[in-house]
Amino acid sequence: MKKIIFLTLIVSFISGCAAIKLNPNAKNVIVTPEKPDKDCKYLGSVSGDQGNSFTGEYTSNKNLEIGAMNDLKNNAAALGANYVQLITNRAASDSNGQQTSNQTSVSQVGNAFFCKNK
């Protein structure tokens, strides 16, 4: 039983270090800070996050950034959006008490739209 619990924890830890996967239906979602065309329909606010104070320290900055973007696109696609106007992009870090700090998470927020011409 201890072996099963240990293996489950190891698998969970390793998978926590990988970037969130992009769903197939989200591959054509455009993310940009630019305002959408006037013919685009607003569908709602979306966010994308990757990492936390535990897993983020063991996840590369690249995977944190890719994972947060993939999460944002996945959430937009779930609303039926194909365009996201990026509003905020934030990275958090933890200091280890010395002069260095580690990026631990990335969060992005945007407005999701459906645009006929995109």
N, C-alpha and C positions, 0 to 999 in steps of 0.2 A: 504494500500500500504506500509506504514512504517513497518507493522508487517511482510509482505512478505520479504522485504529487510533485516530486522533484522534477521529473521529465516535463510535466505540464507547466511548471514554473519556468523552466528553461526555454521551452517553445514559446511561451507567452512573452518572455523577455526578448528573445531574438526577433520575434515578429513585431514587437513594439519599436524596434530600431529601423524597420523598413519604411519606405514612403508609402502612404496610402495609395492604393491602386486607382487608376482612372477607369471608370466604367465605360464600356463601349458607347453607350448613348451620350456620353459627355465629351467625346473626342472633338466635336465640332463647335463647342462652346468657345466664344471669343471673350477674352478678358482684357480690358483696357481702361485707363482712366478717362478716356474720351466719352463725352455724352453721346447717347445713341441718336439715330435719326428720329425725326418727329413721328414717323409712322410706326415706331416700335411701341409695343404694349408693355407697360410695367406689370410685373408679376409678383414682386415682393423682394424683401431683403434676404440676402443669403450670406453665410459665413463659411469659412474653411479654416480648420485648425489641424496642426500636427505637433505632437510632443507635449510634455509636461515636466515637472521638476524631477521626476524619476527617470522616465525613458528618454527625455530630451538630452540629457547629459551623455547618453550613449548612442545618440543618433547624429549622423553627420549633418552639418548645416544645409548641405545640398538636399538631403532627404527630408529635412524639416520644411524647406521651401517648396520642393516638388510636392510633398504630401499635402501641405496646406492648399496649394493651388489645385491639386487634384480633388481634394475635398470640396473646395469652393465650386469647381466645375460640376462635380457629381450632384451637389445640392441644387445648383441652378438647373441642371438637366432634369432633376426630379420634379421641378416646377413647370417644366416644358420650355425653359428659356434656352436661347442660343447666343445670348449676348449679356455680358456682365460689365457694368461700369464699376470699376474698383474704387472704393471710397477710402479704405484704410488698409495698411499693410504694416503689421507690427511684429517685432521679434522680442522675446523676453529672455533674460539671462539670469543666472544665479552666480553670485560671487562666492568664492570658496574661502573668503576671509583674507586672501592675499591680494596681490595686484592684478590677478587674472580673473576672468569670468567666462562662463560657458553658456553659449546660446542653448536654451532649453525648449523653446516653442516658437512657432510662427502662427499668427492669426491674421486672417484677411476678411474684410467685410465689403460687400458690394450690393448694388441694385441689379436685380435680374429682369431681363426683358425678352420678349419674343419679337424678332424683327423678320419680316417677310423676305427682305432682300439680302439677308446674310447667309 
